[in-house]
Amino acid sequence: MRVLLTGATGFIGRRLIARLADEGHWMTAMLLPSEPEPDWGATRIVRGDITDPASLEGKLVEQDAVVHLAGAVGYGQTFKRCNEINRDGTANIAREACAAGIRRFLHMSSVSVYGRVAGRELSEDAPLRKIGDPYGDTKIDAERILGTLADEGKLDLTIIRPTVIYGPGDDKFLPKLVENLKTGTARIIGSGNNTVDLVHVDDAVELITKALVDPRAVGGVYNLSNPDNPSWKTMLTAMAEELGVPAPTQRLPYPIAMVAAALIEMQAWLKGETPRLTRYAVRVIGRQYHYSIERAREELGYEPRVELLDGLRQCLAAMQGTQR
């Protein structure tokens, strides 16, 4: 299959390109006009910006499928930026796919579309809920735009909704957590007994690969998580041991942590720095979420394989090796 990938230089994209190429797919990576060209062997490179429809014209010809990973994620995202990239950018690449006669379209969304509902199991049929979060709200908009195109018979659509993805090359979640552990500023938010809301990049790549080639995935929406993860307290203790630093013992109740994170964000914004704690992180860490993956299991035979503590130890070893 000839597959065009947006977000190809991200840590998920790099992993996915290698996997799909190994399986015999002909990969085309869409890079921004200003991005340096990586050494990817036989991978074809095209230049385009999903926020600029004119730059996409003719770039998707002779493709069989689009895997859309590009998105605005991480701290500091505004509604303006998320609208440009997550909402309008998705619409632009999807419409160009339709113009090029490409039907197969796989979109990376997020469990954020559920609005961070804690305490009950959420299947893919749970309602989408806007909560004033630029990332999650614009991911809902993107899904609705794609759903309309699919309903009109223009796309064979699959949507994947992951929890936070970690792994080698992650430059957002793990580095900040490691910094907080090393400096002694890490806190246990809430009880610490809620399970960790992370999934390894290799498990993400596995589900994407299965969904792309399995006809049963057309029209499907799939949660992506690892329901066998341990608690945050267990994970933080294991990470601290691996780093050779004391495990955090101080706790912050969830409401207090949200207020503290808002203040830390404001101080960091005034100083032009990245905050050590954000409200997004508090939402992810401080409450118990349950995202069912039964549909992916039953329809696609998907099963997460990377045990969280093993995956984290590998990441930490790689990070420490880079820093030496």
C-alpha positions as CSV (number, residue, x, y, z in Angstrom):
1,M,0.0,0.0,0.0
2,R,1.2,3.5,-0.8
3,V,0.8,5.5,2.4
4,L,1.3,9.2,3.1
5,L,2.0,10.2,6.7
6,T,1.6,13.6,8.2
7,G,3.5,14.3,11.5
8,A,6.2,12.0,10.2
9,T,9.1,13.6,12.1
10,G,7.4,13.2,15.5
11,F,8.4,10.3,17.7
12,I,5.3,8.4,16.8
13,G,5.7,9.1,13.1
14,R,9.3,8.0,13.0
15,R,8.4,4.7,14.7
16,L,5.4,4.2,12.4
17,I,7.3,4.9,9.2
18,A,9.9,2.3,10.1
19,R,7.2,-0.3,11.0
20,L,5.1,0.2,7.8
21,A,8.2,0.2,5.6
22,D,9.4,-3.0,7.1
23,E,6.0,-4.5,6.3
24,G,6.4,-3.6,2.7
25,H,4.4,-0.4,2.4
26,W,5.6,2.4,0.2
27,M,5.9,5.4,2.6
28,T,5.7,9.0,1.8
29,A,6.4,11.5,4.6
30,M,4.9,15.0,4.4
31,L,7.4,17.5,5.9
32,L,6.9,21.2,6.5
33,P,8.7,23.3,3.9
34,S,11.3,24.4,6.4
35,E,12.0,21.0,8.0
36,P,15.4,19.5,7.4
37,E,15.2,16.3,5.4
38,P,16.0,13.2,7.6
39,D,18.0,10.2,6.4
40,W,15.1,7.8,5.8
41,G,16.5,5.7,3.0
42,A,13.9,4.9,0.3
43,T,11.1,6.9,2.0
44,R,9.7,9.5,-0.3
45,I,9.5,13.1,0.9
46,V,7.0,15.7,0.0
47,R,6.7,19.3,1.3
48,G,3.4,20.7,2.5
49,D,1.8,22.6,5.4
50,I,-1.6,21.3,6.5
51,T,-2.5,24.9,7.6
52,D,-2.0,26.1,4.0
53,P,-4.3,24.3,1.5
54,A,-2.5,25.6,-1.5
55,S,0.7,23.9,-0.3
56,L,-1.0,20.5,-0.4
57,E,-2.3,20.7,-4.0
58,G,-1.0,17.7,-6.0
59,K,1.1,16.3,-3.1
60,L,-1.2,13.3,-2.4
61,V,-1.4,11.9,-5.9
62,E,-0.7,8.2,-6.4
63,Q,-1.3,7.4,-2.7
64,D,-3.6,4.7,-1.4
65,A,-4.0,5.9,2.1
66,V,-3.3,8.8,4.5
67,V,-2.3,8.4,8.1
68,H,-2.8,11.8,9.8
69,L,-0.7,12.2,12.9
70,A,0.1,15.9,12.7
71,G,-1.4,18.0,15.5
72,A,-0.8,20.7,18.0
73,V,-0.1,19.0,21.4
74,G,1.7,19.9,24.6
75,Y,1.8,22.9,26.9
76,G,1.0,26.4,25.7
77,Q,-1.4,25.5,22.9
78,T,-4.0,28.2,22.2
79,F,-7.4,27.9,20.6
80,K,-6.0,29.8,17.6
81,R,-3.2,27.4,17.1
82,C,-5.3,24.3,17.8
83,N,-8.0,25.5,15.4
84,E,-5.4,26.1,12.7
85,I,-3.7,22.7,13.1
86,N,-6.1,20.3,14.7
87,R,-9.3,21.5,13.2
88,D,-8.6,23.3,9.9
89,G,-5.4,21.4,9.2
90,T,-7.3,18.1,9.4
91,A,-10.0,19.4,7.2
92,N,-7.4,20.6,4.6
93,I,-5.5,17.3,4.4
94,A,-8.8,15.3,4.3
95,R,-10.2,17.4,1.5
96,E,-7.0,17.2,-0.5
97,A,-7.2,13.4,0.0
98,C,-10.7,13.4,-1.4
99,A,-9.5,15.6,-4.4
100,A,-6.7,13.1,-5.1
101,G,-9.2,10.2,-5.0
102,I,-7.8,8.7,-1.8
103,R,-10.5,7.0,0.2
104,R,-8.5,5.3,3.1
105,F,-7.9,7.8,5.9
106,L,-6.7,7.0,9.4
107,H,-6.9,9.8,11.9
108,M,-5.1,10.1,15.3
109,S,-7.4,11.7,17.7
110,S,-7.3,11.5,21.5
111,V,-9.3,10.3,24.6
112,S,-9.4,14.0,25.4
113,V,-12.5,14.2,23.2
114,Y,-14.5,12.5,26.1
115,G,-13.8,15.6,28.3
116,R,-11.8,13.8,31.0
117,V,-14.7,12.0,32.6
118,A,-13.4,10.1,35.6
119,G,-14.6,7.1,37.6
120,R,-16.5,5.1,34.9
121,E,-15.5,3.0,31.9
122,L,-15.7,4.8,28.6
123,S,-16.2,3.0,25.3
124,E,-16.0,4.6,21.9
125,D,-19.7,5.2,22.0
126,A,-19.4,7.6,25.0
127,P,-20.5,11.2,24.1
128,L,-17.9,13.7,23.0
129,R,-17.7,16.6,25.5
130,K,-16.1,20.0,25.1
131,I,-14.6,21.4,28.3
132,G,-12.8,24.5,27.1
133,D,-9.5,22.7,26.4
134,P,-8.0,23.8,23.1
135,Y,-6.6,20.4,22.3
136,G,-9.5,18.2,23.2
137,D,-12.2,20.6,21.9
138,T,-10.5,20.9,18.5
139,K,-10.0,17.2,18.3
140,I,-13.7,16.9,18.6
141,D,-14.1,19.4,15.7
142,A,-11.7,17.4,13.6
143,E,-13.6,14.1,14.2
144,R,-16.9,15.8,13.2
145,I,-15.4,17.2,10.0
146,L,-14.0,13.8,9.0
147,G,-17.2,12.1,10.0
148,T,-19.2,14.3,7.6
149,L,-16.8,13.4,4.8
150,A,-17.2,9.7,5.6
151,D,-21.0,10.0,5.8
152,E,-20.9,11.6,2.4
153,G,-19.1,8.5,1.1
154,K,-15.9,10.4,0.4
155,L,-13.6,8.7,2.9
156,D,-13.1,5.2,4.4
157,L,-12.3,6.5,7.8
158,T,-10.8,5.1,10.9
159,I,-10.3,7.1,14.1
160,I,-7.9,6.1,16.9
161,R,-8.2,7.8,20.4
162,P,-5.0,7.2,22.4
163,T,-4.2,8.1,26.0
164,V,-0.9,9.9,26.5
165,I,1.8,8.1,24.4
166,Y,5.3,7.7,25.8
167,G,8.4,6.1,24.5
168,P,11.9,6.7,23.0
169,G,12.0,10.2,21.5
170,D,9.2,11.6,23.7
171,D,10.2,15.2,24.4
172,K,7.1,16.4,26.3
173,F,5.8,14.1,29.0
174,L,8.8,12.1,30.3
175,P,11.5,14.7,30.4
176,K,9.4,17.0,32.6
177,L,8.5,14.2,34.9
178,V,12.1,13.2,35.2
179,E,13.1,16.8,35.9
180,N,10.5,17.0,38.7
181,L,11.8,13.8,40.3
182,K,15.4,14.8,40.1
183,T,14.7,18.2,41.6
184,G,12.5,16.9,44.4
185,T,9.5,18.9,43.2
186,A,7.4,15.9,42.1
187,R,4.2,15.4,44.1
188,I,1.6,12.6,44.3
189,I,-1.6,14.1,43.1
190,G,-4.7,12.7,44.7
191,S,-4.3,9.3,46.4
192,G,-1.8,8.1,43.9
193,N,-3.7,4.8,43.7
194,N,-5.3,5.5,40.3
195,T,-3.8,3.7,37.4
196,V,-1.4,5.4,35.0
197,D,-2.9,6.8,31.8
198,L,0.0,6.0,29.4
199,V,0.6,3.7,26.5
200,H,3.9,2.8,24.8
201,V,4.6,4.1,21.3
202,D,5.2,0.6,20.0
203,D,1.7,-0.4,21.2
204,A,0.3,2.7,19.4
205,V,2.2,1.7,16.2
206,E,0.8,-1.8,16.5
207,L,-2.8,-0.7,16.6
208,I,-2.3,1.9,13.8
209,T,-0.7,-0.8,11.6
210,K,-3.5,-3.3,12.3
211,A,-6.3,-0.7,11.7
212,L,-4.7,0.5,8.4
213,V,-4.7,-2.9,6.7
214,D,-7.8,-4.6,8.2
215,P,-11.0,-3.9,6.3
216,R,-13.0,-4.3,9.5
217,A,-11.5,-1.1,10.8
218,V,-13.2,1.0,8.1
219,G,-15.8,3.1,9.8
220,G,-14.4,2.2,13.2
221,V,-13.3,4.2,16.2
222,Y,-10.8,2.7,18.6
223,N,-9.6,3.6,22.1
224,L,-5.9,3.0,22.6
225,S,-4.7,2.5,26.2
226,N,-3.0,-0.1,28.4
227,P,-5.6,-1.2,31.1
228,D,-2.9,-3.3,32.9
229,N,-0.9,-0.3,34.0
230,P,0.1,0.0,37.7
231,S,-0.8,3.0,39.9
232,W,0.9,6.4,39.7
233,K,2.4,5.8,43.2
234,T,4.0,2.5,42.0
235,M,5.2,4.1,38.8
236,L,6.8,7.1,40.5
237,T,8.5,5.0,43.1
238,A,10.0,2.7,40.3
239,M,11.1,5.7,38.3
240,A,12.8,7.3,41.4
241,E,14.6,4.1,42.1
242,E,15.8,3.9,38.5
243,L,17.1,7.5,38.7
244,G,18.6,7.1,42.1
245,V,16.6,9.8,43.8
246,P,14.1,9.7,46.7
247,A,10.6,8.7,45.7
248,P,7.9,11.5,46.2
249,T,5.9,11.1,49.4
250,Q,4.1,14.5,49.6
251,R,0.5,14.5,48.3
252,L,-1.6,17.3,46.8
253,P,-5.4,16.9,46.8
254,Y,-6.7,17.2,43.2
255,P,-8.5,20.6,43.7
256,I,-5.4,22.1,45.3
257,A,-3.2,20.7,42.5
258,M,-5.4,22.3,39.9
259,V,-5.1,25.7,41.5
260,A,-1.4,25.3,42.1
261,A,-0.9,24.3,38.4
262,A,-2.8,27.4,37.2
263,L,-0.6,29.6,39.3
264,I,2.6,27.8,38.1
265,E,1.5,28.2,34.5
266,M,0.9,31.9,35.0
267,Q,4.3,32.5,36.6
268,A,6.0,30.5,33.9
269,W,4.2,32.5,31.2
270,L,5.3,35.8,32.7
271,K,8.9,34.5,32.8
272,G,8.8,33.0,29.3
273,E,9.5,29.5,30.8
274,T,7.9,26.1,30.6
275,P,5.9,25.3,33.8
276,R,7.0,22.3,35.9
277,L,3.3,21.5,36.4
278,T,0.2,22.1,34.2
279,R,-3.5,21.7,34.6
280,Y,-3.4,19.3,31.7
281,A,-0.9,17.1,33.6
282,V,-3.1,17.3,36.8
283,R,-6.1,16.1,34.9
284,V,-4.1,13.2,33.4
285,I,-2.4,12.2,36.7
286,G,-4.9,13.0,39.4
287,R,-8.0,11.1,38.6
288,Q,-9.0,7.5,37.7
289,Y,-9.9,7.0,34.0
290,H,-11.1,3.8,32.3
291,Y,-10.9,3.6,28.5
292,S,-12.2,0.3,27.2
293,I,-10.1,-1.3,24.4
294,E,-12.5,-4.2,24.0
295,R,-13.5,-3.1,20.5
296,A,-9.9,-3.1,19.3
297,R,-9.3,-6.5,21.0
298,E,-12.4,-8.1,19.4
299,E,-12.3,-6.6,15.9
300,L,-8.5,-6.2,15.3
301,G,-6.9,-8.7,17.7
302,Y,-5.0,-5.8,19.4
303,E,-3.4,-6.4,22.8
304,P,-0.9,-4.0,24.4
305,R,2.5,-5.7,24.8
306,V,4.8,-3.3,26.5
307,E,4.6,-3.5,30.3
308,L,4.7,0.1,31.6
309,L,7.6,-0.2,34.1
310,D,9.7,-2.1,31.5
311,G,9.0,0.6,28.9
312,L,9.9,3.4,31.3
313,R,13.1,1.8,32.4
314,Q,14.2,1.5,28.7
315,C,13.3,5.2,28.2
316,L,15.1,6.3,31.3
317,A,18.2,4.3,30.4
318,A,18.2,5.9,26.9
319,M,17.8,9.4,28.4
320,Q,20.6,9.0,30.9
321,G,22.8,7.6,28.2
322,T,22.2,10.6,26.0
323,Q,22.9,13.0,28.9
324,R,26.3,11.4,29.7
